[in-house]
């Protein structure tokens, strides 16, 4: 799990200690320099976790041409095996007929594991964004690539609770002999389960920004990238969905800090077993 932050970027409206929820995906057409049979570039242009893009050779580029010019401030990658293939990647954008410009993340990014990657950067107006697999031992697979406007929440998440990295949600089948001697166990399911609580949220925000997120999170195919404190905990990121109805409650009789949101989240983990 990794949050990768643009050089000299400290946040748009709120600093990087505030939660980032990346659910607002720009619509567009996905293409790639190459794609293996059955591994179309279009498969990565969704939140589904059962289809993948795979190039036939590296270097390889996956491009999202937006349906309309828009300000974009994040790009997320999930359900990939980039680390397993020792890959390095870079992110670029362009506006109209202009040339491609690389977003400065301090050099090409080399994922340390196969968990989600969230690139955060200042809002950039663009017509297309692309990810280039610069190097790799072999052609990797990527299930999800999404880009759009980041949702910066106006209050910090509560410090206590289960960190994303501690949210192991495992199921086992225990194997024993006829006499009851433990012979081992088999891992049958793997994932993450964690909670995010944010207090003192303003009423005006509930009726604006939160309303849009709630509408997204409470429907089908509603996965999103989340980073709770990207400044100090860049490994605290997940590609998640809510296991319960998302809503906000009023906790104090003050519209400037009345609201609380409790998110009970499940998240995808790539390396099952």
Secondary structure, 3 states (H helix, E strand, C coil): CEEEECCCCCCCCCCCCCCEEECCECCEEEEECCCCCCCCHHHHCCCCCCCCEECCCCCEEEEEEEEEEEEEEEEEEEEECCCCCCCEEEEEEECCCCCCEECCCCCCECCCCCCCEEEEEEEEEEEEEEEEEEECCCCCEEEEEEEECCEECCCCECCCCCCHHHCECCEEEEEECCCCCEEEEEEEECCEEEEEEEEEECHHHHCCHHHHHHHHHCCCCCCEEEECCCCCCCCCEEEEEECCCCCEEECCCCCCCCEEEEEEEEECCCCCC
